[in-house]
């Protein structure tokens, strides 16, 4: 049995905890906003407070402080935008832009033959960029990166439509619904595509197989 069958993409990329944590502050904003008679200040306070508590827990369980600070900073920035514009739905505007940017970056990485899925898995497995010398892995990572583009595009479409409609509460709940459930589905589809694209005799993600030199 090859390495690609023994170790799943979900095991390599980790659990759903990070995505679940990221969905809670926006949900806290929406709930705080609606329970406080549509007070953006209360919603912002609820979101930032939730983000700080989650960040504290993540540091305790061993997450990198820099990553935690970035997560909290994004929540603070989203709250600041909503407070400045006076529109509660603008709390979610940052997510629309971030997902649009992610879709573009992932798409570009596939086109220029540096699929980000391969970059991430290569760094996690310790084989770094050696996978780029394996035509089979290169092809598999390019194919399996498209579901990631799809999840970002889906979020942009859903969040963008709800933002334009001013649906703050629905945005909060959809932010949660399209976080870890969508990410789990994305990883599952990517894993299926990887297994389907790689030849059956391939040694696996941890063992790039360099292209054989051309015969003279």
N, C-alpha and C positions, 0 to 999 in steps of 0.2 A: 504493500500500500504506500502510495507516494505521500510526500509531505503536504501536498495540496489537499489531500483527503484527511490527514491527521490533524491539521491545525487550521481552523476556520479564520476567515477575515475578521469576524466579530471578536474572536479571541485575540487577534493581533492588534486590532484598533481599540480594544477595551470595551467596557460596559456602557450602559446608557446613562450612568449617573451624571456626567457632565452636561449632556443635553437636557436631562430632566431638571437639573439645577438652574439652567439658563432660562427655562420656561416659567419658573415660579415668580421672579420679580415682575414681569409684565402682567401676569395674572393678578399679583398683589396690587399693582397700579390700578387695573380695571376694577377690582373689587373695592379698593379704597375710594376710588373716584365715585362709584355709584352709591356706596353706602354713606358717603359724606355729602350727599346732595350735589354731586358733580363738582367736587372741589379738586382742582388739579394739584393744589399744594398737598392735600392729604394723600392723594394717589401717589404723588412723587415721593412723599415721606415713606409711605408703605413700601414702595418699590425699592428705594435705596436701603431702608432698614432690612428688608428681606434679603437684598443682595449682600449686605454686610454680614448678616448672620450666616448665610450660605458660604461666603468667603472664609469666615472664621472656621467653620466646620471643615471646609476643604483643606485649609492650611493644617489643621489638626490631623487630618487623615493622610497628609503627606503630599498634597499638591504643591506645585511650584508657586511661591509667593508672587512672582511676576505675572504669571497667568491669572492668578486670583485678582491682582490689582487691575489688570486690563479689563476683566469681567465687570468689576465694580465700577471702574471708570466709564465703561460703556453705558451702564445703568444711570449713572449720575449725568452723563451727557444727554441721554434720552430724556431724563426728567427736566434738565435745563432747557432743552428745546421746547418742550411742552409748556413750561412756565413762561418762557419768553414770548411764544406765539399766542398763548392763551387758548390753544386748541388741544384738548385732551388726546385726540387721535394722533397728534404729532409726536407723542411719546413713542409711537411705533414706526415713525418715518425713518429713523436710523436703520431699523431692521430691513426696510425695503431697499435702502441703498446698499447695505452690506450684502444682502443676498444677491442683488443685481451685480455687484462687483465680483462676488464669488463665482457666479455663473460665467461671467466674462473671463475671469482668470482661469477657471477650470477648462473652459472651452479652448482658450488660447494654448494652455499647456498641452492639450491633446494635439492640436494642429502643429505645434513646433516640436512634437515628439519628446516632450518632457511631461507626460501625464502625471498629475499631482498624486494620484493614487499610488503609482509606483514610487514616487519620491518619499511619500509618507511611510509606506510599508518597508521600503529599502532602509530608511533610517531606523525604524523600529526593530527590524530583524538584524541590523548590524552589517548587512551586505551593501549598504550605502547605494552607490549608483552603478554597481556591477550589472544590475539587471538590464541596463541600457545596451549591453553587448550581447544580450540574448534576444534574438528576433522573436521567439515565441512569447517571452515575458513582455517585451515591448508591445506586441500586438494585443496581448491579453489585457495589459494595464490600460491601453488606449480604449479598448472596447468597454472595459469595466468602469472607466471613469465617467462615461456618459450618464449613468443613473445619478451621479452626484450633480452634474449640470442640471438634470431634470428636477431634482428636489429643490434646488435654488430657484429655478424658473417658476416652479409651482408656488413657492412661497411668495415670490414677487407678484405673481398674478393675484393670489388670494389676498395677501396683505394690502396690495395696492388698491384693489377693488373696495375692500372694507374701509381703508383709509379715506378714499374719495367719498364713500358713503357716510363717513363719520360714525361708524359702528364701533365704539370704544370697547364695550363689554365683549362683543363677539370677537374683536381683535385679540383681546386678552385670552379668551378661551382657544381661539384658533392658533395663537402663538404657542400654547401648550400642546395642542393637538398635532401641530406640524413641527414639533421639536423631536423628542426621542422616538415617538411611533414612526414618524417619517424616516428618521435616520436609521432605525432598525430595519425598516423595509428596504431602504437604499443599500445598506450593507449586505442584506440577504440577496438582493438582485445582483449586486456587484460580484459577490462570491459565486453565485450561479454562473454568471458570465465568465468569470475567471476559469472556473472548472470546465466550462463548455469550450472555451477558446484554446486552453492549453492542450497540447497533445497528451495522450494517455500515458506515454512513457516519460513525460517530463518529471524531473526529480523534485520539483516544488518551488514555492516562493523563496525559500531560504537558500536555494541552490541554483543560481543562474547558470545557464548552459551556453558558454560563448559560441559564437558562430564559427563553424569549422572553416579553416582557411581554404581558399579556392585551390583546386588541384591545378598543377602546372601541366 
